[in-house]
Amino acid sequence: MPLPVDSSLAMRRRAFLESGLAAGGLAGMGLALPDLLAAREASAANGGRRGSAKAAILLYMTGGPAQQESFDMKPRANQGYRGENDPIATTAPGMEICELLPMMAQQAHRYSVIRSTFHNSNTHGIGVHYNMTGLKNAPRTRGEPQMDRRDPPCVGGVIRQLRGDRNGLPASVHLPVRIGDQNNFQWGGQHAGFLGSQFDPLMLIDESWKPGTLPPGFSPPQGVSKSRQGRRQQLLTGIDKGRPIASVSEQNYGRFQQQALDILGSNSAWRAFTIDDESPETLARYGDNKFGRSCLVARRLVEAGVGLVTVPWMYLHSTKNFDTHAKHFKVMKDLLMPPLDRAFSALLEDLAERGMLDETIVAWTGEFGRTPKINKNAGRDHWGAVYSTVLAGGGIRGGQVHGSSDKIAGYPADNPVHVRDFVATIYHSLGYDSDTRVVDPTGRPVFVVEGTPVHDLY
């Protein structure tokens, strides 16, 4: 479903390109990244309303969760379309959600649901890229888009360049696993793309890692004391001094190596990854499973200064996700929805009780939704024509429903929200809008926000 072109946005961008890039790009204009940031702040001070969230948490439901069995029930749909579950009331007047989410029903006054999100693709890779970046992936000759440096950056990569790492921690973290499945290890849109590897989110991909402990490789091997580790580092430094000037790739490797060594010797900032000091009651509230523990770690990381934490769905292992082509209702009821309900509601409640929800935007999405019609295997298939997303905190008013789908949850019925607008709303809460630019390795400024924030949610 096409959306009208924002002519004012197009004019601003054209004016910028004509006055700046024609004169030789960023360097020709005498601008650097600090100048761009200063210009953005000046724009905000001159009347442009900006969000003020300090951090974001993106809960990503790998596979594509069904809107009908989550936040957009269709109890009056005909047989073959209507699911097995009933809607329940929430703490938000007039808002009903699926009975599989009783704990989220008690937190509805803290979040808003967009029931008209869409992007018109039924392909996992395209859906992942769109929801992680708000932008189209670079063209591919065949197959689903996998990771590629030609692609535009994910939100985490943008945040890492614009805000920089703080308090000894990376500005963006992606845990407990990459977004992929048994057929595709890692779809595109999960790194900094053309910005370069130095702005990639810290991504944990070891499925054996137990969230709430230091990530794999972040502690010395057994039998290697801190002093011995220090002597190893001194030896390595001495060897490196005698080497010729390193290439760019070697310099990047050296930077990552030094960061790893700093982590091994740290007893402070990186403790945010561990939950040893959390009460048993807190862990039980989130759920002692990989998704629940990851949501708890996400809260700890933003508390420690991380700008964006992405939490892809992982409960047992990555193949058990929301791509429910068969036995959809049983899998949703028995495996997927209970831990989701517990962890998502606990995160919202915990942030609110700590006074952090206003300064942290929490977003919930997946690749797309599921088909209105139930297939012969009692499943629902891929459906990008309409799906539900959720936003909370960061200036978003809770208890709202924005947009609607038709009577079978097949297409937007009113107030359609393209996924680029959903991502633009996340950016807006963080203080970034259509004039926000990042700088590629050649020094060229690039716009990263193409959508329009859903202002009615604020």
HELIX and SHEET records of a PDB file:
HELIX    1   1 SER A    7  SER A   19  1                                  13    
HELIX    2   2 LEU A   21  ALA A   23  5                                   3    
HELIX    3   3 GLY A   25  GLY A   28  1                                   4    
HELIX    4   4 LEU A   33  ALA A   45  1                                  13    
HELIX    5   5 PRO A  102  ALA A  105  1                                   4    
HELIX    6   6 ALA A  108  ARG A  110  5                                   3    
HELIX    7   7 HIS A  124  THR A  133  1                                  10    
HELIX    8   8 VAL A  155  ARG A  163  1                                   9    
HELIX    9   9 GLY A  193  LEU A  195  5                                   3    
HELIX   10  10 SER A  197  PHE A  199  5                                   3    
HELIX   11  11 LYS A  226  LYS A  241  1                                  16    
HELIX   12  12 VAL A  248  LEU A  264  1                                  17    
HELIX   13  13 ALA A  269  PHE A  273  5                                   5    
HELIX   14  14 PRO A  280  TYR A  286  1                                   7    
HELIX   15  15 LYS A  290  GLU A  303  1                                  14    
HELIX   16  16 HIS A  328  VAL A  331  1                                   4    
HELIX   17  17 MET A  332  LEU A  336  3                                   5    
HELIX   18  18 MET A  337  GLU A  353  1                                  17    
HELIX   19  19 VAL A  419  SER A  429  1                                  11    
HELIX   20  20 HIS A  455  LEU A  457  5                                   3    
SHEET    1   A 8 LEU A 202  MET A 203  0                                        
SHEET    2   A 8 SER A 172  HIS A 174  1                                        
SHEET    3   A 8 LEU A 308  PRO A 312  1                                        
SHEET    4   A 8 ALA A  55  MET A  61  1                                        
SHEET    5   A 8 THR A 360  GLY A 366  1                                        
SHEET    6   A 8 TYR A 387  ALA A 392 -1                                        
SHEET    7   A 8 TYR A 111  PHE A 118 -1                                        
SHEET    8   A 8 GLN A 400  HIS A 402  1                                        
SHEET    1   B 8 LEU A 202  MET A 203  0                                        
SHEET    2   B 8 SER A 172  HIS A 174  1                                        
SHEET    3   B 8 LEU A 308  PRO A 312  1                                        
SHEET    4   B 8 ALA A  55  MET A  61  1                                        
SHEET    5   B 8 THR A 360  GLY A 366  1                                        
SHEET    6   B 8 TYR A 387  ALA A 392 -1                                        
SHEET    7   B 8 TYR A 111  PHE A 118 -1                                        
SHEET    8   B 8 VAL A 417  HIS A 418  1                                        
SHEET    1   C 2 PRO A  87  ALA A  89  0                                        
SHEET    2   C 2 GLU A  96  CYS A  98 -1                                        
SHEET    1   D 2 GLY A 369  ARG A 370  0                                        
SHEET    2   D 2 HIS A 382  TRP A 383 -1                                        
SHEET    1   E 2 SER A 404  SER A 405  0                                        
SHEET    2   E 2 PRO A 412  ASP A 414 -1                                        
SHEET    1   F 2 ARG A 437  VAL A 439  0                                        
SHEET    2   F 2 PRO A 445  PHE A 447 -1                                        
END                                                                             
